[in-house]
Amino acid sequence: MLNGSKVAVVIPSYNEEAWIAETVSTIPEFVDHIILVDDASTDATSRVAHSLPDGRLEIVRHETNRGVGAAIATGYRTARARGAEAVAVMAGDGQMHPADLYRVVEPIVQQTHDYVKGNRLTHPDVYRSMPLARLAAGHVLGRLTGLAIGKPQLSDSQCGYTAISARAIDALDLDRLWPRYGYPNDLLGEIARRGLSIGEVPVRPVYRGEASGVRPWHVGTVMFLLARTVLRRANERRREHLERS
């Protein structure tokens, strides 16, 4: 627990046998539940996870690959079923430093925000640690996402190091969220549309020389999702205007 609140960490994973043991073993002690969602890995991710001695760990496996967004949604549902009041997301590849978890979760526990996301772009190590292409994409997509959701101050929309309140999870239609690449942008749009509070905290950019999985068409997906968010916001404003007329 953290300040009397039950905390869960969701670990969406796909073929992370090389990193999953390290990721689980470094999760801080204040976390009550660790929910690993294996998104139909074809390697030994689940087998390695089942061998870990951490009693907080629960493993949920998708029989077919559904995407990182769908894995996170499964984790959210499981965390709420376990009574979690604050739910963080840490990827299975060890790219989210466990020392930053308190900073990400604390505003949720203190009820300062409903959703908190890490911001690698404000960390002093970012220009030394983050590959240039990812750095440029992070700035551009963060700016566009902020404008689309009506939060122009938003930055680093693609950072997956996040925490969410139970209230926010319960307010979302998890089945409607985009299941694959672009999930963070769609989730931010849905949270903003519901008037929930969004905060950002600096987190360390962690890279180990792995190749980026981002493809050109992924950017197109994000543009589609942002356009959809803008249209939804416009329709809601139009509907509210008609109701007041």
Residue pairs with C-beta under 8 A, 6 or more apart in sequence:
1 7
1 30
1 32
2 30
2 86
2 102
2 105
2 106
2 109
3 109
3 110
5 85
5 86
5 108
5 109
6 32
6 33
6 82
6 83
6 84
6 85
6 86
7 30
7 31
7 32
7 33
7 84
7 85
7 86
7 87
7 88
7 105
7 109
8 31
8 32
8 33
8 34
8 35
8 75
8 79
8 82
8 84
8 86
8 87
8 88
9 27
9 31
9 33
9 34
9 35
9 87
9 88
9 89
9 90
9 101
10 35
10 37
10 71
10 72
10 75
10 76
10 78
10 79
10 87
10 88
10 89
10 90
11 20
11 23
11 24
11 34
11 35
11 36
11 37
11 75
11 89
11 90
11 91
11 92
12 37
12 39
12 68
12 71
12 72
12 75
12 89
12 91
12 92
13 20
13 36
13 37
13 38
13 39
13 41
13 45
13 49
13 71
13 91
13 92
14 38
14 39
14 40
14 41
14 45
14 65
14 68
14 71
14 92
15 41
15 42
15 43
15 45
16 23
16 41
16 43
16 45
16 92
16 93
17 41
17 43
17 44
17 45
17 47
17 48
19 92
19 93
19 94
20 36
20 45
20 48
20 49
20 92
21 48
21 49
21 52
22 94
23 90
23 91
23 92
23 93
23 94
24 34
24 36
24 49
24 52
24 54
24 57
25 52
25 54
26 94
26 98
27 34
27 54
27 56
27 90
27 98
27 101
28 98
28 101
28 102
30 102
31 56
31 88
31 101
32 56
32 82
32 84
33 56
33 58
33 79
33 82
33 84
34 54
34 56
34 57
34 58
35 58
35 60
35 75
35 78
35 79
35 82
36 49
36 57
36 58
36 59
36 60
36 92
37 60
37 61
37 62
37 71
37 72
37 74
37 75
37 78
38 45
38 46
38 49
38 59
38 60
38 61
38 62
39 62
39 65
39 66
39 67
39 68
39 70
39 71
40 61
40 62
40 63
40 64
40 65
40 66
45 92
46 59
46 61
49 57
49 59
50 59
58 78
58 82
60 74
60 75
60 78
62 70
62 71
62 74
66 179
67 179
67 180
67 181
67 183
68 160
68 179
68 180
68 181
68 183
69 177
69 178
69 179
69 180
69 182
69 183
69 186
69 187
70 179
70 180
72 89
72 183
73 174
73 175
73 177
73 179
75 87
75 89
76 87
76 164
76 169
76 174
77 174
79 87
79 169
80 87
80 166
80 169
80 170
84 166
85 108
85 109
85 165
85 166
86 105
86 108
86 109
86 163
86 164
86 165
86 166
87 163
87 164
87 166
87 169
88 101
88 104
88 105
88 161
88 162
88 163
88 164
89 160
89 161
89 162
89 163
90 96
90 98
90 101
90 161
91 160
91 161
93 210
94 206
94 208
95 206
95 207
95 208
96 118
96 160
96 161
96 203
96 206
97 203
97 204
97 206
99 204
100 118
100 161
100 201
100 203
100 204
103 201
103 202
103 203
104 116
104 117
104 118
104 161
104 162
104 163
104 201
104 203
105 116
105 163
107 113
107 116
107 163
107 199
107 201
108 114
108 115
108 116
108 163
108 164
108 165
111 165
112 197
112 199
113 165
113 197
113 198
113 199
114 164
114 165
114 167
114 168
114 191
114 196
114 197
114 198
115 162
115 163
115 164
115 165
115 168
115 187
115 188
115 191
115 196
115 197
115 198
115 199
116 162
116 163
116 164
116 198
116 199
116 200
116 201
117 156
117 157
117 159
117 161
117 162
117 184
117 188
117 198
117 199
117 200
117 201
118 156
118 159
118 160
118 161
118 162
118 200
118 201
118 202
118 203
119 155
119 156
119 159
119 200
119 201
119 202
119 203
120 126
120 130
120 138
120 156
120 159
120 202
120 203
120 204
120 205
121 135
121 138
121 139
121 142
121 155
121 156
122 155
122 156
122 200
122 202
123 202
123 203
123 204
123 205
125 204
125 205
126 135
126 205
127 135
129 204
129 205
129 206
129 207
130 138
130 205
130 207
131 207
131 212
133 212
134 212
134 214
137 158
137 214
137 219
138 156
138 157
138 158
138 159
139 155
141 157
141 158
141 185
141 219
141 222
142 154
142 155
142 156
142 157
142 158
143 152
143 155
144 222
144 223
144 226
145 154
145 157
145 185
145 188
145 189
145 222
145 226
146 152
146 153
146 154
146 155
146 157
148 185
148 189
148 226
148 227
148 229
148 230
149 188
149 189
149 192
149 193
149 229
149 233
150 192
150 233
151 188
151 192
151 198
154 188
154 198
154 200
155 200
156 200
157 184
157 185
157 188
158 184
158 185
159 184
159 203
160 184
161 203
162 184
167 196
168 191
168 194
168 196
171 194
171 196
172 187
172 190
172 191
172 194
173 190
176 190
177 183
177 186
177 187
177 190
178 185
178 186
178 187
178 221
178 225
180 221
181 214
181 218
181 221
181 222
182 218
182 221
182 222
182 224
182 225
185 222
185 225
185 226
185 229
186 225
186 228
186 229
188 198
189 225
189 226
189 228
189 229
189 232
189 233
191 198
192 198
193 229
193 232
193 233
193 236
